[in-house]
Amino acid sequence: MEGMNSLMLNTDGVQIPQLGFGVWQVPADGAEQAVSTALEAGYRHIDTAAAYGNEEGVGRAVRASGLPREKVFVTTKLWNGDHGRAAEAFDESLSRLGLDYIDLFLIHWPVPQQDKYVQAWKAMEKIYRDGRVKAIGTSNFTVQSLTRLMEEGEIAPSINQIELHPYLQQREMRAFHEANGILTEAWSPLGQGKGLLSDPALAVLSDKYGKTPAQIVLRWHLQLGNVVIPKSVTPSRIAENIDVFGFILDAEDMAAIGALNRGERIGPDPDTFNMT
């Protein structure tokens, strides 16, 4: 895709395409088609997880795409109940994907109540050292849990994937990531269709740039330096979401979106989410 940008992770020069395709809530029987459509549209970064139940379909699409394996960046995640068996869970994800390696393996949630995420991280460090994954990182970690991981582990996380959209801008987390060489990745970047894209401020910018509100928000993420993984199963939306490299929001308009922050979560609070 013309203009597609990649960002450098902090591990051995590995690069991650800044705009990816997420498959959360994509049904298992629809994942292969959705990912195939995304790859045909130009996406080269696919984000799945064991908990999504669709790794098999993702893997089939990647294998059937005709693209060289090294041209498609694949992320999956360790589920909460598997913190004590991270190596085995990794093998199971790799088998379901049907791939020789995974590009990025994340701890899906810290689940501080069960207090096994450091144990999981140390197992992931070994998987990384064994060359079976290109990079390791976290999802939904807080300043506190990331700090502990860096103090007790030997390898710093390469990325932390967090809920992030104009209504929840996560400025403290983004600053902490930047200070520690960790990339910020945004899940639910468009606010899950729960009112954000109807915000009048975005309508004004949509008219100004001749782009949809979703494209305006994705462009905002890219200019902040976030990795972003919008999800859709609609081919026209999949194509629309990647068509965000031909314009630039000016500083005044970036500030207007910045003013939308409400500090409101759509998803669970990482400090209390305890599902296993």
Phi, psi and chi 1 to 4 in degrees:
 res  aa     phi    psi   chi1   chi2   chi3   chi4
   1 MET       -  126.1 -174.4   72.4 -175.4      -
   2 GLU   -59.4  129.1 -175.2  178.0   -5.9      -
   3 GLY    87.2   -5.1      -      -      -      -
   4 MET   -58.9  129.3  177.0   69.5   81.7      -
   5 ASN  -105.9  147.6 -170.9   34.5      -      -
   6 SER  -120.4  149.6  -68.6      -      -      -
   7 LEU  -115.0  147.7  -60.5  178.1      -      -
   8 MET   -85.3  125.6 -168.3   72.2   71.4      -
   9 LEU   -79.6  168.0  -64.2  170.9      -      -
  10 ASN   -88.1   13.9   60.4   10.6      -      -
  11 THR  -121.6  108.9   46.9      -      -      -
  12 ASP    51.2   36.5  -68.0  -15.9      -      -
  13 GLY    70.3   18.6      -      -      -      -
  14 VAL   -72.4  134.7  176.0      -      -      -
  15 GLN  -110.5  143.2  -65.6 -172.4   29.5      -
  16 ILE  -117.2  127.8 -176.2  170.1      -      -
  17 PRO   -58.0  130.6  -26.3   36.8      -      -
  18 GLN   -68.1  -31.8 -168.7  177.6    6.3      -
  19 LEU  -107.5  120.8  178.5   64.3      -      -
  20 GLY  -121.5 -176.0      -      -      -      -
  21 PHE  -122.3  118.8 -178.1   71.5      -      -
  22 GLY   -94.5  147.8      -      -      -      -
  23 VAL  -123.0   21.3  -64.1      -      -      -
  24 TRP   -59.9  133.0  178.0   58.6      -      -
  25 GLN    68.4    9.9  -67.1 -173.3  -34.3      -
  26 VAL   -83.2  121.8  175.5      -      -      -
  27 PRO   -59.5  151.7  -20.1   30.7      -      -
  28 ALA   -55.5  -38.3      -      -      -      -
  29 ASP   -81.4   -3.3   59.2    1.4      -      -
  30 GLY  -113.3   -5.0      -      -      -      -
  31 ALA   -67.2  -41.8      -      -      -      -
  32 GLU   -60.4  -45.5 -177.6  175.6    0.5      -
  33 GLN   -66.3  -42.9 -178.1   57.8   56.7      -
  34 ALA   -62.4  -45.3      -      -      -      -
  35 VAL   -68.6  -37.9  173.1      -      -      -
  36 SER   -60.6  -42.8  -66.1      -      -      -
  37 THR   -62.3  -41.5  -60.4      -      -      -
  38 ALA   -64.6  -44.4      -      -      -      -
  39 LEU   -64.2  -38.8  -67.4  172.2      -      -
  40 GLU   -65.3  -31.2  -70.3  167.8    5.9      -
  41 ALA   -77.0  -13.3      -      -      -      -
  42 GLY   118.5   -5.1      -      -      -      -
  43 TYR   -65.2  143.1  -67.2   81.9      -      -
  44 ARG  -132.3   20.9  -66.4  -64.0 -179.3  -95.5
  45 HIS  -142.9  117.4  168.2 -168.4      -      -
  46 ILE  -119.1  130.7  -50.1  -62.1      -      -
  47 ASP  -115.6  116.0 -179.7  -82.2      -      -
  48 THR  -129.1 -170.0 -175.5      -      -      -
  49 ALA  -164.8  153.3      -      -      -      -
  50 ALA   -56.7  -39.9      -      -      -      -
  51 ALA   -67.4  -19.1      -      -      -      -
  52 TYR   -76.1  -20.2  -59.3  167.4      -      -
  53 GLY    70.8   19.8      -      -      -      -
  54 ASN  -130.7   19.4   54.9   23.3      -      -
  55 GLU   -60.3  -36.1  -71.5  172.8  -48.1      -
  56 GLU   -60.1  -46.4  -66.9   93.4  -21.9      -
  57 GLY   -65.4  -38.9      -      -      -      -
  58 VAL   -59.4  -48.4  168.7      -      -      -
  59 GLY   -62.4  -40.5      -      -      -      -
  60 ARG   -61.7  -42.0  -75.9 -164.7  -61.1  -89.0
  61 ALA   -64.6  -42.6      -      -      -      -
  62 VAL   -63.4  -44.7  170.8      -      -      -
  63 ARG   -67.5  -33.8  -62.8 -165.8  -51.7  -87.8
  64 ALA   -86.2   -5.9      -      -      -      -
  65 SER   -69.7  -22.6   68.8      -      -      -
  66 GLY    81.5   -2.7      -      -      -      -
  67 LEU   -82.0  143.7  -66.7  163.4      -      -
  68 PRO   -58.6  140.8  -20.5   31.5      -      -
  69 ARG   -53.2  -38.7  173.4   65.6 -172.6   89.1
  70 GLU   -71.1   -8.2   64.9  -87.2   13.5      -
  71 LYS   -91.4   -6.0  -63.2  -64.1 -175.5 -177.8
  72 VAL  -120.6  119.7 -176.8      -      -      -
  73 PHE   -91.0  118.7 -168.6  101.2      -      -
  74 VAL  -115.9  125.5  177.1      -      -      -
  75 THR  -111.1  136.8  -61.1      -      -      -
  76 THR  -137.7  175.7 -165.6      -      -      -
  77 LYS  -137.7  148.5  -53.3  179.6 -167.2   76.1
  78 LEU   -84.4  124.2  175.7   73.0      -      -
  79 TRP   -78.8  161.7 -176.1 -122.7      -      -
  80 ASN   -60.0  -40.2  -58.2  -13.1      -      -
  81 GLY   -75.1   -4.4      -      -      -      -
  82 ASP  -106.7   12.4  -69.4  -30.3      -      -
  83 HIS   -59.1  -30.7  -76.1 -166.5      -      -
  84 GLY   -86.6   -1.1      -      -      -      -
  85 ARG  -141.7   49.0   55.3 -177.1  -59.9  -83.9
  86 ALA   -62.4  -39.5      -      -      -      -
  87 ALA   -64.0  -44.2      -      -      -      -
  88 GLU   -65.8  -41.6  -66.5   85.9   -9.6      -
  89 ALA   -64.7  -36.8      -      -      -      -
  90 PHE   -61.0  -46.7  176.3   86.4      -      -
  91 ASP   -58.4  -39.9  -72.2  -19.7      -      -
  92 GLU   -67.1  -41.1  -68.8  161.0    5.7      -
  93 SER   -63.9  -43.3  -78.9      -      -      -
  94 LEU   -60.5  -41.3 -163.8   61.6      -      -
  95 SER   -65.9  -43.6  176.9      -      -      -
  96 ARG   -63.9  -38.5  -73.8 -170.9  -67.3  -94.8
  97 LEU   -71.2  -27.9  -73.3  161.3      -      -
  98 GLY    69.8   32.0      -      -      -      -
  99 LEU  -114.1  162.0  -58.1  175.6      -      -
 100 ASP   -80.7  -24.5  -67.3  -28.7      -      -
 101 TYR  -156.4  165.6   65.8   91.0      -      -
 102 ILE  -114.4  141.6  -67.6  169.5      -      -
 103 ASP   -76.7  -40.4  -66.2  -83.1      -      -
 104 LEU  -144.8  127.3  178.1   61.5      -      -
 105 PHE  -119.1  124.8 -167.1   42.4      -      -
 106 LEU  -117.2  147.3  -53.2  178.2      -      -
 107 ILE   -77.1  120.9  -58.9  178.9      -      -
 108 HIS   -66.6  -44.7 -154.4  150.1      -      -
 109 TRP  -143.7  150.5  -68.1   86.5      -      -
 110 PRO   -73.1  -30.7   22.1  -31.7      -      -
 111 VAL    45.0   64.9 -162.1      -      -      -
 112 PRO   -59.3  -25.2   16.7  -28.4      -      -
 113 GLN   -65.6  -32.2  -65.5   87.7  -18.3      -
 114 GLN   -88.3  -18.5   85.2  176.7  -11.4      -
 115 ASP    55.2   49.2 -164.7   23.0      -      -
 116 LYS  -124.3    6.9  -68.6 -176.5  179.3  178.6
 117 TYR   -70.5  -27.8   63.9   81.8      -      -
 118 VAL   -69.7  -40.9  173.3      -      -      -
 119 GLN   -59.0  -43.6  176.0 -175.3  -11.9      -
 120 ALA   -62.7  -41.7      -      -      -      -
 121 TRP   -63.2  -41.2 -174.3 -109.1      -      -
 122 LYS   -64.5  -36.5  -69.4 -178.7  177.3  179.8
 123 ALA   -66.2  -37.7      -      -      -      -
 124 MET   -68.4  -34.5  -71.0  167.0   59.7      -
 125 GLU   -59.7  -39.0  -70.7  178.8  -28.8      -
 126 LYS   -67.7  -41.2 -175.4  178.1 -172.7  -52.1
 127 ILE   -59.0  -41.9  -65.5  167.8      -      -
 128 TYR   -64.5  -46.4  168.1   74.4      -      -
 129 ARG   -63.0  -29.8  -68.7 -168.6 -173.1   97.8
 130 ASP   -77.3   -4.5  -71.2  -15.5      -      -
 131 GLY    79.5   17.4      -      -      -      -
 132 ARG   -92.5   -9.6  -54.2  179.2   66.1 -146.1
 133 VAL  -140.6  142.1   65.2      -      -      -
 134 LYS   -78.4  -29.4  -59.1  -64.9 -176.5 -176.9
 135 ALA  -157.7  155.7      -      -      -      -
 136 ILE  -128.7  150.8   53.3  176.5      -      -
 137 GLY  -161.5 -161.6      -      -      -      -
 138 THR  -133.3  166.6   55.4      -      -      -
 139 SER  -139.8  134.0  179.0      -      -      -
 140 ASN    66.3   22.9  -60.0  -61.0      -      -
 141 PHE   -83.8  151.1  -87.5   54.8      -      -
 142 THR  -101.3  175.0   63.0      -      -      -
 143 VAL   -55.8  -43.8  168.7      -      -      -
 144 GLN   -63.7  -49.3 -179.2  179.8    3.0      -
 145 SER   -70.9  -34.5   51.5      -      -      -
 146 LEU   -66.1  -42.3  -85.9  178.2      -      -
 147 THR   -60.4  -45.2  -61.3      -      -      -
 148 ARG   -63.0  -41.0 -177.2  179.8  171.7 -159.7
 149 LEU   -61.5  -41.6 -150.7   59.4      -      -
 150 MET   -71.9  -30.7  -70.2 -171.9  -68.8      -
 151 GLU   -74.0  -37.4  -72.7  175.0  -10.7      -
 152 GLU   -98.6  -17.5  -61.2 -172.3   29.1      -
 153 GLY   -94.7  179.1      -      -      -      -
 154 GLU  -110.8  -20.2  -63.6  179.3    9.4      -
 155 ILE  -118.2  128.9  -60.8  171.7      -      -
 156 ALA   -74.4  141.7      -      -      -      -
 157 PRO   -57.6  142.7  -23.4   33.8      -      -
 158 SER   -83.7  -24.1   59.7      -      -      -
 159 ILE  -157.9  152.4 -160.8  164.3      -      -
 160 ASN  -129.5  119.8 -172.0   29.9      -      -
 161 GLN   -95.2  121.7 -175.2 -178.4  122.1      -
 162 ILE  -136.1  157.1   54.7  176.7      -      -
 163 GLU   -62.4  126.2 -179.3 -175.7  -14.4      -
 164 LEU  -157.3  122.8 -156.7  166.9      -      -
 165 HIS  -159.3  174.0   44.1   76.7      -      -
 166 PRO   -58.5  -24.6  -32.9   39.9      -      -
 167 TYR   -85.5  -12.0  -74.8  169.7      -      -
 168 LEU  -141.9   88.7 -178.5   70.0      -      -
 169 GLN   -90.1  -10.1  -61.5 -170.1   15.5      -
 170 GLN    53.5   47.1  -62.4  -90.8   28.7      -
 171 ARG   -64.6  -40.0  -70.1  168.6 -177.7  157.1
 172 GLU   -62.7  -44.9  179.0 -171.6    6.7      -
 173 MET   -65.0  -43.2  -74.6  -55.4  -51.2      -
 174 ARG   -61.6  -40.4  -76.5  164.2   35.6 -146.5
 175 ALA   -66.0  -40.8      -      -      -      -
 176 PHE   -63.9  -44.7 -178.6   84.6      -      -
 177 HIS   -57.2  -49.9  -66.5  160.2      -      -
 178 GLU   -60.8  -39.5 -175.0  172.4    4.4      -
 179 ALA   -67.3  -21.3      -      -      -      -
 180 ASN  -115.2   14.4  -72.1  -80.5      -      -
 181 GLY    69.4   26.9      -      -      -      -
 182 ILE  -107.5  130.3  -60.2  168.8      -      -
 183 LEU   -75.2  150.4  -71.1 -176.6      -      -
 184 THR   -99.8  128.1  -61.5      -      -      -
 185 GLU  -119.0  134.2 -176.1  167.7   12.3      -
 186 ALA  -102.3  121.4      -      -      -      -
 187 TRP  -101.7  158.2   62.9 -101.8      -      -
 188 SER    49.6   49.3  -70.8      -      -      -
 189 PRO   -65.4  -19.6   27.2  -36.7      -      -
 190 LEU  -106.6   12.0  -58.0  175.3      -      -
 191 GLY    73.1   19.8      -      -      -      -
 192 GLN    56.1   29.5  -65.9 -177.3   27.5      -
 193 GLY    65.2   25.1      -      -      -      -
 194 LYS  -105.1   47.1  -62.8 -173.8  177.1  179.5
 195 GLY   107.2  -26.0      -      -      -      -
 196 LEU   -57.0  -47.0  169.6   65.1      -      -
 197 LEU   -72.4   -6.6  -62.3 -177.1      -      -
 198 SER   -99.1    4.4  -60.2      -      -      -
 199 ASP   -62.9  132.2 -166.8  -71.2      -      -
 200 PRO   -57.0  -33.6  -24.5   33.5      -      -
 201 ALA   -63.3  -36.7      -      -      -      -
 202 LEU   -73.4  -32.5  -65.2  178.5      -      -
 203 ALA   -61.3  -40.0      -      -      -      -
 204 VAL   -61.5  -45.7  170.2      -      -      -
 205 LEU   -70.7  -33.6  -61.4 -177.7      -      -
 206 SER   -59.4  -44.8 -179.6      -      -      -
 207 ASP   -65.3  -41.3  -71.0  -17.8      -      -
 208 LYS   -63.2  -43.1  175.5  177.6  176.3  178.0
 209 TYR   -99.0   -7.7  -70.7   93.7      -      -
 210 GLY    67.1   33.6      -      -      -      -
 211 LYS  -126.1  159.2  -65.4  -69.7 -176.1  178.8
 212 THR   -73.2  159.3   66.5      -      -      -
 213 PRO   -55.0  -38.0  -29.7   37.7      -      -
 214 ALA   -62.7  -41.9      -      -      -      -
 215 GLN   -65.7  -36.8  -71.6  171.9  -41.3      -
 216 ILE   -61.9  -45.9  -64.6  -65.9      -      -
 217 VAL   -66.0  -42.1  172.3      -      -      -
 218 LEU   -64.0  -38.9  -68.5  173.3      -      -
 219 ARG   -63.6  -38.9 -174.5   68.0 -144.2  177.1
 220 TRP   -58.6  -46.7  170.4   80.6      -      -
 221 HIS   -57.4  -49.0  -80.7  -73.4      -      -
 222 LEU   -60.6  -41.3  -64.2  175.7      -      -
 223 GLN   -71.9  -23.7  -71.4 -179.2 -142.0      -
 224 LEU   -74.1  -18.8  -76.8 -179.6      -      -
 225 GLY    97.1   10.0      -      -      -      -
 226 ASN   -76.1  144.6  -61.2  -25.5      -      -
 227 VAL   -79.5  139.8  177.9      -      -      -
 228 VAL  -138.3  138.7   62.1      -      -      -
 229 ILE  -131.5   72.3   45.6  170.1      -      -
 230 PRO   -64.0  150.1   25.5  -35.2      -      -
 231 LYS  -120.4  139.9  163.2 -107.5  174.9 -179.1
 232 SER  -160.5  154.6  179.5      -      -      -
 233 VAL  -112.4    2.2  -65.4      -      -      -
 234 THR   -93.0  118.7  -53.6      -      -      -
 235 PRO   -53.1  -39.6  -30.2   37.1      -      -
 236 SER   -66.8  -36.7   60.7      -      -      -
 237 ARG   -72.3  -38.1  -67.4  -94.6  178.6   85.7
 238 ILE   -58.2  -44.4  -69.9  171.5      -      -
 239 ALA   -68.7  -39.7      -      -      -      -
 240 GLU   -61.9  -41.9  174.1 -171.2  -51.1      -
 241 ASN   -68.9  -20.5  -72.1  -16.7      -      -
 242 ILE   -94.8   -8.1 -159.7  173.8      -      -
 243 ASP   -90.3   63.0 -175.2   20.0      -      -
 244 VAL  -130.2   20.5  -69.3      -      -      -
 245 PHE  -108.6    1.6  -63.8   96.9      -      -
 246 GLY  -102.1   11.8      -      -      -      -
 247 PHE  -150.1  163.4   71.1  105.5      -      -
 248 ILE  -133.5  130.7  -63.0  174.6      -      -
 249 LEU   -75.9  133.6  -60.9  171.7      -      -
 250 ASP   -77.4  169.6   63.6   32.5      -      -
 251 ALA   -59.9  -38.3      -      -      -      -
 252 GLU   -64.2  -39.4 -179.0  179.8   -3.6      -
 253 ASP   -75.8  -33.2  -64.3  -28.8      -      -
 254 MET   -61.1  -40.3  -71.7  -69.2  -70.5      -
 255 ALA   -67.1  -36.2      -      -      -      -
 256 ALA   -63.8  -38.5      -      -      -      -
 257 ILE   -71.3  -38.0  -60.6  173.3      -      -
 258 GLY   -58.5  -29.5      -      -      -      -
 259 ALA   -75.7   -6.2      -      -      -      -
 260 LEU   -82.6   -8.3  -62.1  178.3      -      -
 261 ASN   -56.8  129.5 -171.3   41.3      -      -
 262 ARG  -119.0  -10.1  -60.7  176.3  178.2  179.0
 263 GLY    66.9   27.2      -      -      -      -
 264 GLU  -103.6  124.3  -64.6  177.6   -3.9      -
 265 ARG   -84.3  147.2  -70.3 -172.3 -177.1  -84.2
 266 ILE   -98.1  -41.5  -63.2  169.2      -      -
 267 GLY   -91.0 -174.4      -      -      -      -
 268 PRO   -68.9  160.3  -16.3   29.2      -      -
 269 ASP   -82.8  123.0 -175.9  -24.5      -      -
 270 PRO   -59.5  -23.8  -22.5   32.9      -      -
 271 ASP   -74.4  -20.6  -75.5  -31.1      -      -
 272 THR  -122.5  -10.2   56.8      -      -      -
 273 PHE   -69.4  120.1 -173.2   62.8      -      -
 274 ASN  -130.9   17.5 -162.8   31.2      -      -
 275 MET   -67.2  132.4 -177.4 -176.0  -67.0      -
 276 THR  -125.9      -   56.8      -      -      -
